[in-house]
Amino acid sequence: MVRFKDNREDEIWLVDFYAPWCGHCKKLEPIWDEVAAEMFTSGSPIKVGKMDATIYAGIASQFGVRGYPTIKLLKGDLAYNYRGPRTKEDIIEFAGRVSGPLVRSLSSQQLFDHWQKRHPVFFVYVGGESPLKEKFFEVASELIVYTYFFSASEDALPEDVSVQELPAVLVFKDGTYYTYDEYEDGDLSSWVTKERFLGYIQIDGFTLYELAETGKLVVVAVIDSKNSSEVHTRLKAITHEVATGYREQFHRNFQFGHIDGADYINSVIMDEVIVPSIVVLNTSNQQYFIPETAIESIEDLIKFINDIMEGSAQAQGGDSFYYRVRRLLYDGKSTILSVFKTSPLLGCFLFGLPLGVISIMCYGIWTADGEYEPEEGELLQNEAIEQGDAEASDDEKEENDDDHHKDVNGDKESSKEHKGEDVEEKSMVEKKRD
């Protein structure tokens, strides 16, 4: 850390900003160790390090770290954010590209051939000093994190490359090249953003997120790469053929590719798609198009794309309030199912325990006895009943007292009678003795 603070501006650093509790950070850790070892072995001048952003929060905030993990290449006062796949090869390629000049020079055809073999997509400025060259350097400083930028003289280009007018900007990809036209293609930065992808690519979640910046509709062949049946391979071949063979007709508005499996597409459209099938995604407003009939030929796919361009194909989904609420519910459902699928016990604890407590509370509230307050008429009736019960008790008490007196008097009379009988009996006994 001391070396980083003291020498950062004089050295080039590739830094992983992480958090100890971050699962993605832990997954990146072994890959990052491989990156560091490869850089050291190759003798690269780039220093590789990692920083706990929860401890050194001030430094992380200084470099605009807002999530974990965040990979940045620090060169002088500049900080470049890495946004590619988290693989050793891609990270090392990013570091080598960004650590060098913004615009590299191509001085010969041999050097041009060398770079063309190593990189599937790159941009070249041809010509002398001009406003277009200044704009080209501005765009390079912005988009060097994604692709390579070069400058060359016309003599350094291959013989089969023909430049109609100088200065010019060309993109080399898909085994050919395309020239930037300011009147047809608009802003240079937007054009580079759209053209930095190959005409046909393999799509995943990260790539689809990046394609949203192009503003293009994405034609996706949803296939199962493990399934070698003709229906899967044919649909992929049809999509590839339309992407390459009809580029001039569709490349300004459409990006083509395939995705392995339907899980990610299902999460995007919140529905189930058939595998294999074609789905066209509008990543700018969350709309999508699905053909009414299966795509069986190149002509079918071309007709479907033309229907989308003409507005006759029905768009589904969107970013309206209804679909936002639906997205919220869908994501919540997916999260719950994912938790139960990966860890059933944890799912039962996280969701079952709170539901059980809430159920007990509701049951207690429902069955609790409340204080009963009788109405006015009912209260008078109850008082009358109580008064009547009291009077009845008094009467019964008087009757009981009378009965008690009677019983006492009767007992006295009975006692007298018994006493008289005893005296009479005693007198008779005495007479007999005489």
N, C-alpha and C positions, 0 to 999 in steps of 0.2 A: 504493500500500500504506500509506503514511503517513497519507493522508486517511482510509482505511478504518479504521485502528486508532484514530485520534483522534476521528472523528465517527460511528462506527458506531451507537452507542446513540441518537444524536440524529437519525439519518436512516434511511430504508428502503432496503435493499440487496437486489438480486437477483443472486446470485452463482453462477457455474458453477465448481465444484471439479473439476479435470481432472488427468490425467497425460499427459506428452508421448508416451508409448508406446501410449496407449489408442486403439484404432481407432474406437470409438464416439465418443470425444471429438473426434477429427479430423472425423468425419462431422457432429457437432453444430456445429462452429466456424462455417461460413457462416450457419447458421440463427441462431446466437447474435449474430453481427454484425448481422443483420437486426432481431433483437429490440432490440438497443441503439440502432440507428438509428431505429426506430419510436418507442421510448420518448422519445428526445431530441426528435424532430420534433413529437410530440404534447404536449410540455411536461409530461410526467409527473414527479412528484416522486421517483419511484423511480430510484435509482442502479443502473446495470447494470455488473457487473464480472466478472472471471474470475480464478481463483487456481490456481497450480500446487501441488497438494496434496502433491507429492513434495518440494518445497522448503519450503513452509510447513506441514509436517506437524503442528506443534503446534496451529495455528489450525484445521486441518481436523479434527483429533481433538477439539478443543473443541466443534465443532458436530456431532459424530457422523458424520463422513464415513467410510463403509466401502467404498465402491465408486466407480467412475468411469464416466461423468460423474455428479455429484450436483448437482442444482439446488436451491438453498434461497433462500427469502425471509426476510431477517433484519429483524425489527421490534422494536426495544428489546431486551428479554431473551428474546424469542420467536424461534424458528427453525422455519419451516414447510418441509417437504420436498415437492418437486414429484414426483408419480407419474404424470403423464399422458403422452400422446403428445408426442414431441419435435418439434412443429411451431411455427412462429412464432405462429400464432393462438392455439393452446392455451396456450403459455407466457405470452403477454401477458394472456390472459383470467385465468389463474391469479394472476398478479401483481396485477392490478386487484382481484380478488375478495379475496385474502388481505390486501392492504395496507389495505383499508377496515375499517369496523366489523364485528365478528363477526355482529351482528344489525342489519340495516338497517331503517329505519322506512318504512312505506307509509302516507302520510297521506291519500291520495285515490285514487279509482278510476282517474283519469288516470295517476297514477304506477304503480298496479298494472298497468294495461294496457301501459305502457311496459316494465316489467320482464318481463312475460309474453311479449312479442314477442321479447325478446332472449335469453331463457333457457328451454330446453325443460323443465327440471326445477328446482323450488325449493320450499322449505318455509316455511310461515307459521304463526306463533303468533297466536292471536286471544284476547283477554281481558286482564284486569288482572293484578295481582300474585298469584302462586300458586306452590306447589311445582313445578307443571308448567312454569311459566315459568323457574324456576331450573334445572330439568333441561334445558330447551330451550337455555339459554345454555351449559350445560356441554357438551352434544352439539355445539353450534355451534363451540365452541373446539377440539373434537376433529376435526370433519369439515368444517371450512371449506375444507380443501384440495380437497374433492371437489365441493361444491355451495354454493348460496346459502341464507341464512337471513334471514327477515324477521319483523317484528312489525307487526300492524295492528289497527285497531278494526273492529268488524263493519260500520260504515258505509263503510269503504274497500274492502270486497269487492264484486265484481260482483253484480248483482241476482240472477243465476241461481245464486249460491252460497248454500246454506242450511246454517247451523250449528245443530244440534239442541241442543247444550249447551255452555256456556262454563265454563272455558277449553277451548280445543281446539287441536290441531295438525293442519294440512292439508298435503298434498303436491299440487302442481299439475303435471300432466304428461299426455301423450297426449290433449290437448284436453279434459280433464276434471279432477276432483279426487277425492281420497280422504282420509278422516278417520282419524286414529290412534285405535285402541281399545286401551287398556291391557290389558284382559282377554283379548282375542283376539290382539293383536299382541305382547304381552310388553314387553320393555325398549325404551325409546324409541330408544336408540342403535342397537340391532339393527334396529329398524324402518326408521330413516333409511338405514342401510347397505343394506338390501334394496330400498328404494324409490327410491334415488338414480339408478337406471337407468330408461330408457324401457321400456315393456312389450315392445317389439320393437326390436332393435338390430343393427347390423352388428358382427360379432365378429372379432377378430384375436387374436394371441397375448397382447398386453398386456391387452386387455379380458377375456379368459378368465381370466387370472391375477387380475384385480380381482374377477371374479365369484365366485372361490373364497371371498371374505370374506362373501358373502351367505348361504352355506350352501344355496343353491338348486341343483336339478338344471337343467342347461342343455340346452334342446332346440335343436339346431343343424340347419338345412337346409344341406347341403353342396352348393353349386352352382358353376357356372362363369359368372361375370358376363358374359363375352364371348360366351357361347352364348345366343342369343335364341330358342331353340327352345321349344315349348310345355311340354315336360316340365320344364324348368328354371324357367320363370316360374310354372308351376302349383304346383310344390312350394313355392316361396317365398311365393306368395299363400296357400296353405293354412296354412302356419306362421304367417303374419301374422294371418290371420283367427282362428285359435284363440287367439293371444296377446291380441287385442283383444276379440273377441266372447265369450270364455269366461274373462275375467279373474277374476271372482269365484270361479270354480271352481278355477283353477290358480295364481293369482299368488303365493300364499304359499309354494308349493313349487317353482315352475318359472319359469325365465327363458327367453325365446324370442329367436331371432335367426337370422342366416344368415352363413356364412363363404364367402369366395371361394376356391375350390380346395381340394384335399384334403391338401396337403402337411402343414399343421400338425396336422390331425386324425390323419393317419397316424402322425405322431411321438408323439401323445398316446396312442393306443391300440395302437401298435406293430403295426399291420396296415394292409392296403390297403382303403379303402372305395370303393364305387362312386359316381360322380358322375353325376347327382344322387342324394342319399339323405338319410335322417334318422338322426342319431346323438344319443343323450341321454347327457350326461356328468355324472358325479358327481365334482365337482372336490375334494371333501373326502377321498375314499378311492381315487381313480383308477379307479373302476369305470365301465363304460359299457354302454349298451343299444342293440342294433341290431334293428329289426323283422325278423321272419322273412320277411315279404312286403312288397312295395313299397307305399309310402303313395300312394294314388291319390285320396283324398278327405279332407274334413274329418273325416268319421266314422271313417276309418281311423286318423287321427292321434289323435283323442280316445280311441278304444279302446286304442291302444298306450300312451298316457299313463296311462289308468286301470289297465291291466295292470301298469304299473310301480308305481303307488301301492298296488295290492292285493298285490303281491309275486309275481304269476304270470309276469311277464316275467323271462327269464333274464339275470342280471347277469354280465358278463365283466370280466376284468382285476382290479385291486385293488392293495393295497399290502402283500401278504404277502411273505415272504422270497423265494419263487420269482419273483414278479413284480419284486421289487427287483433280483435278480440278472439277470433277463431285461432289465430296463430298463438296467442297467449295460452289458450286452453290446450292446444295441441302440444306445445312445448312442455307445459306442466304435466300432461299425461305421459309424454315420452320420457320425461325425467323420472317420474314415479316408476314406470315400467322398467326403465333401465336399472334403477336401484334394486328393484325386486329381482330382476334377472341376474345381475352380477352378485348381489348379496341378499338373499331372502331374509336372513335373520336381521340384518341391519334395516331392511325395509320394514319389517314388522315392528321393530323398535321405534323407528323414526315416525311412522305413520299410524301404526296400530295403537301405541300407547296414548298419544294425544286424542285419538278418536274414542278410545275406551274411557278416558277421563271425561271427555265432553258428554259421552252417552250417560255416564253415571250422574253427572251434574244435571242433565236434562231430566233424567228419570226422577231425581230427588225433587226438583222443582215441580214436576208434574204431579207427584204423589203427595206433596206436602199439604198438611191441614191448615187452612187459614182461619182467622178469628171470625166467628159468625155473629152478625149484628141483626137482630130481628127487626122487622118493620114495626111502625107505631101501633097498628091494629093488632098485630100478633103479640106485641108486648102487653097491651091491655088485657088480651085474652089470657095470657100466661099469668098475669097478676091476679085475675079473677079466679083462675083455677087454684093458684096457691092460697088465696084467701079462703076459698071453699074448703080446701084440704085442712086449713087451720081450724075453721069452725067445726068441721067434722071431728077433728081430734079432740076439741074441747068437750063436745057432746059425749064422745066415747069415754072421756075421762070422768065426767059426771056420772054416767051410767055405771062405770066401774066402781066409783065411790059408793053409790047407792047399794050396789050388790054387796060391796064389802061390809057396809053397815048391817045389811040384812043378815049376812052370814054370821056376823059377830053376835047379833041379838039371838039368832037361832041357836048359836052355840051356847049362849047363856041359858036360854030356856031349857035346852036339852040337858044342860048340866044340872039345873034345878030339878028336873024330872028324875034324872038318875039319882040325885041326892035323896029325893023323897022316897023313891023305891027302896033305897038302901036302909033308910030309917024304919020304913014299914016292915021290911024283912027282918031287921034286928029285933023289933018289938015282938014278932011272932015267935022268934027263937026263944026269947026270954020267957014268954008265956008257956011254952012247952016245958021248959026247965022247971017252972013252978008246979 
